Amino acid sequence: MTDTILKVDKVCQRRGDRLILDNVNFTVVDRVREGRTTGQIVGILGPSGVGKTTLLRIIAGLDAPESGTVIDLTRSRLTDDVGLVFQNYPLLIHRTIQDNLEVVGRMSGMSRREARERALHLLRQFRLEECGHLYPDDVSGGQRQRAAIAQQVVRPRRLLLLDEPFSGLDPAVLDDVIGAIVAVANQHEWNTVILVTHDVRAALLVSDTLLLLGRSPISGAGRATSASIQGSYDLVERGLAWHPELAGTLVFAEAERELRDHFRSL
């Protein structure tokens, strides 16, 4: 039996008089590979304005849903151990990349030495050693994104939420950001990354589960105004997870085409 890590159950949310999310349901399960520490990476695909960030804020505990629940079965309180990275890379612009990491360590109770050692370790892990002394405005978008992710895991996190982590990235640095996400997930079996994006290819490359968030068609009346989960893809079951070398294969291309076709209907 597969263990449940997190469950989003019948979540609904309004913005003013408008229903944004309607009965959103999904479950994150523990992914197990023999001989490997493997966390979970769930990609939520959806068009702009459909409510992806709203859902992420609810999962993070920043906003309460109008109805429904988010149940994290690995912790007693969801907000105790969650990291959230928004699109605008929440780094302190007047501090270097290394300082940004050390500040978080000090705020979480580490000694100055411990915070420095943790920051240096993460700079190496996220391939940021050469820009640790630089300021956020002096590095590339991909480096800022990796630094923002590293900042959120200075203190170990069981749940990391990423809002459009691939937005505006040059294809040349996309692999580095994907690698950073995978590294965070695989630090512990229970670690879970949930990312929302409209980038079909990137989501397919990094995720073990893909969910499609969109508005369902209404017969003779266009589309619903609220969004729910319109499809789910288990990439482990399909043999597409954990195999980055599949990116240039026919089976990957067929899966990408299937996803794009489904995405267009959202």
Secondary structure, 3 states (H helix, E strand, C coil): CCCEEEEEEEEEEEECCEEEEEEEEEEEECCCECCECCCEEEEEECCCCCCHHHHHHHHHCCCCCCEEEEEECCCCCHHHHEEEECCCCCCCCCCCHHHHHHHHHHHCCCCHHHHHHHHHHHHHHCCCHHHCCCCHHHCCHHHHHHHHHHHHCCCCCCEEEEECCCCCCCHHHHHHHHHHHHHHHCCCCCCEEEEEECCHHHHHHHCCEEEEEECCECCCCCECCCEEEEEEEECCCCCCCCCHHHHHCHHHHHHHHHHHHHHHCC
